[in-house]
Amino acid sequence: MLIARWIFLLLGVAAVVSFAMYIGTGQVRFRHYGLVIVKWAVFAGLAFFAVLILERLAILV
C-alpha cells in the first residue's frame, strides 16, 4: 500500500513538473511527456484498484 502511494505521488509530481515546463518553455514535448505520465498514472490506479477488488472477492470465496 505504501509503495502504491509513493508511485502515485511521484507520477503526479512528474506530470505537474512536465506541464509546468510546457507552460514555461512552450515546447510541445513536455506536454507529451505529461500526458504519457498521466496515462500511466491512470493505468496504475486502475490496476491497483483491480487488485484490491480481486483480493476482496478472494476473501469472500
Summary of the structure (lengths in Angstrom):
residues: 61
radius of gyration: 15.5
end to end distance: 22.9
largest distance: 54.3
contacts: 140
relative contact order: 0.12
helix: 93%
strand: 0%
